């Protein structure tokens, strides 16, 4: 994906999170895949630890 595509996906996820938070009881049921788990771990460890991915890690 290019930068613009990554930003669009991030925007979509942020809006979904906002909608889930306002609902309060919402559970989408989506399982966490390996790529998302890696992102969650990086954010929880501290934003400064996120490194640029130069190749697709989802294969």
C-alpha positions as CSV (number, residue, x, y, z in Angstrom):
1,X,0.0,0.0,0.0
2,X,1.1,3.6,-0.5
3,X,1.0,6.3,2.1
4,X,-2.5,7.6,1.1
5,X,-3.9,4.1,1.3
6,X,-2.4,3.5,4.8
7,X,-4.0,6.8,5.9
8,X,-7.4,5.8,4.6
9,X,-7.3,2.5,6.3
10,X,-6.2,4.2,9.6
11,X,-9.0,6.7,9.2
12,X,-11.5,3.9,8.7
13,X,-10.2,2.1,11.8
14,X,-10.3,5.2,13.9
15,X,-13.9,5.9,12.9
16,X,-14.9,2.3,13.8
17,X,-13.2,2.6,17.2
18,X,-15.1,5.9,17.8
19,X,-18.4,4.3,16.9
20,X,-17.7,1.2,19.1
21,X,-16.8,3.5,22.0
22,X,-20.0,5.6,21.7
23,X,-22.1,2.4,21.6
24,X,-20.4,1.1,24.7
25,X,-21.7,-2.4,24.3
26,X,-20.5,-3.1,20.8
27,X,-18.4,-6.1,20.0
28,X,-17.6,-6.6,16.3
29,X,-16.4,-10.2,16.8
30,X,-13.4,-9.7,14.5
31,X,-10.5,-11.9,15.5
32,X,-7.1,-10.3,15.9
33,X,-4.9,-11.4,13.0
34,X,-1.1,-11.7,13.3
35,X,-0.5,-8.3,11.6
36,X,-3.0,-6.5,13.9
37,X,-1.5,-8.2,17.0
38,X,1.9,-6.9,16.0
39,X,0.5,-3.4,15.7
40,X,-1.3,-3.6,19.0
41,X,1.8,-4.8,20.7
42,X,3.9,-2.0,19.2
43,X,1.5,0.7,20.3
44,X,1.2,-0.8,23.8
45,X,5.0,-0.9,24.1
46,X,5.2,2.8,23.2
47,X,4.8,4.7,20.0
48,X,8.5,5.3,19.6
49,X,9.1,1.6,19.1
50,X,7.1,1.4,15.9
51,X,9.4,0.8,12.9
52,X,8.7,1.3,9.3
53,X,7.7,-1.9,7.5
54,X,9.5,-2.1,4.1
55,X,7.9,-5.3,3.0
56,X,4.5,-6.8,3.6
57,X,4.3,-8.8,6.8
58,X,1.0,-10.4,5.9
59,X,1.7,-13.4,3.7
